[in-house]
Amino acid sequence: MGIRRIFRITGILLLSGLTLLLVLIGSIQIQQHIFRAHAERLYGEIMSLQLLKTPGSDVERILSHWGNSLHRAGDCASGNCTLRVGVIAVAWPARYDFFTRRWWLVEHYPSIGGRMGTYGADLAIVNGVVARKSFYVDMQNISAADALGKRYWYSRTGLIQSLSSFRGYVSFECGRPNPAHPEYCVTNAFDCWKECTTENVYFTAFASPEDVARLTRFNFDCMTRWSPCEHVSDILPAASEEYEAEYKKRAALPRAAREEADNAWLNQEWLLAREAENVVIADVLSIREKQQFAIRYWEVRLRLVERLKGARDWKRGNLRDMPAAVDFPMGPPEALATIHAGTRFLVMYDWPSPAKAFGIDPNGVQLLNDANLAAVRFGIARDYEAGMPTTHW
């Protein structure tokens, strides 16, 4: 075989291989751009739905084109149901056996522009209108080889979700609403600000449209750019920037100032009421000093006057004994001086029964007057989900 022929065959093979590679890369890029376009479309549809305003029938019509990707639970015809849309960038599970035997294909997929990830949305329709909505993007990346030559997949996730209160969320930031922006919270799963795996934005129906639009803006370039998005700040840039700034600002405060800032929300009755699971009006019938081990405390006997929120296990007129000022063994807090037979209080608490409510947070127990009652009713109204049926996502 002549040298020229060898070169010609080699050239043909190289050209064929290059052509196949370009075709593969091109097809992957087409797939990624379609994936991105669909994600942007779903995001736009979810953000166009107005909480407490958009009818459930409109939601079904808007999302109907998602076909088999749209899943329903409950009775949408009666106006109470949940809807979910979930899409996977590459359906690896459908070819799981094939790729587990050819793992090198999976490892090199990102090297030729492939991006593995998912996006999706959840909606709750209650009493015929949109009551809750969320949208997320999760992008999968593969690490560089470690000392043993192994590579690992990791994810970066951005989530935006509406809530009517931040009650029950263990995140430090959301558990203590910021009075500067009580209608939204930016946080992550581990209260970190370096190399975080997730970024979460929670907002209420009363957050300003400008804040919601700014914080919930996703960077969909992560689905099509050649270099992968390695940080959550790449996925939700504005939210990550605000979270990091607030984290650093708080960390720079002296301890006393930091504690004061963390507890500032406790001075706002409407926020206390919005975040509390239970709010009642109760009369004080008696108070007496008690002791358990080395701790002295005062036990207050209360009679329920009115349930304003929750407290379904406490019937009107029923009596309850609760410890007051458990955290003050040397004497009662200032509020305790006003607790005596014949007084009427607002009691806000998060337990099924109001045990320890006075001692754990004196701000949650207030002598009833017209001003704080109006503020509490305002806060309760903001927690619109409290009176709705439980929704399962």
C-alpha positions, 0 to 999 in steps of 0.5 A: 500500500502506497504512502499516498493511499495511507495518508488518503485513508487516514485523512478520510477517517479523520475527516469522518471522525471530525464530521461525526464529532461535529454532528454529535456536538451540533445535535447536543447543542440543538437539544440543549437550546430546546431544553433551555427554551422550554425552561424559559417558557415554563418560568415565564408561565409560572411568573405570569400567574398571580397569587390569589388572583389567577383562576385555576381554569386559566392555569389548566389552559396555560399549562395544557401544552405540557402534555405528559409532563403535567401531573395533577393531584386532587379535583381541579374541577372543584377548584382544589388541586395541585399541578406539577411540571417536571422535565429532565435534560437527558433521560438517562434513566431510560437508558440506565443499563447502557450508560452504566456499562459505558460510564466514560460516555457520561463523564465526557458528555459535559466536555462536548457541551452537554448539560445534565439537569432538570427544571420544574414547577409546582402549583397549588389551586385552592378555592379556585385560585392560585394559592402557591407556586414554585419553580426550580432549576437543578444543573448537574456538573462533574468534578475534575479528577481527584488524586485517585483519578475519580470524578464525581457528579454534583448539583447546583440548584436554584429554587423560588417559591411563594409562601404566606409565612416563613413559619416552619422553615428551619433556615436562620434567615427565614425563621427571623423575618427581616423587618426591612423586607418581611415579605421575602427571604433569600437563603439556602439549605445550610446557611452558607455563603461559600460553595453553597449547593442551593439558593432559595428565594421565598416570597409572599403574595404581598412582596413588591413585584420589583423585588420578586422580578429581581430576586427570581431571575434565573440565568438560563445560560447555564443550560447552553453555555460551554463552560458549566455553572459551578456556583449557585450564584451562576443560577440565581445571580441577584438572589445570591448577591443579596444573600452574601451581602446580608450574610457579611453585614450581619457577621460584621456586627458586634454580638449584642447588635447582631442579636438585636437585629435578629430579634427586631421582628419580635417588636412588630405585632403583625409579623408575630401574628403572621408567623405564629401557628396559633393566636388566641385571646384569653382571660387570666383567672389566676397566677401562682408561684411554683417550683420544679427542681431548682427553678421557680416559675409562675403558672397562669390559668387562662380561659379561652375567649376567642381563637383568632388563628389555629388553636383548634384543640382549645375550645371556647371557655375551656381552661388551660394552665401554662407556665409563665417566665420559665426562662426567668428563675430569679423573678418575673419579666416586666410583662409579668407585672401586668399579669393578674386575675381579670386581665385579658391577653393576646397569646401567640404560640407555635405549639399545639398547646400554649405551654411555655408561651410566656417564658419563651417569648414574652413578645408573644403575650401582650395585654390586649388593646385596640392597637395590637388587636388590629395589628394582629388581625392584619398579620393573620390576614397576611398568612392566607394559607393558614386557613386553606386545606393542606396542599401536597406538592 
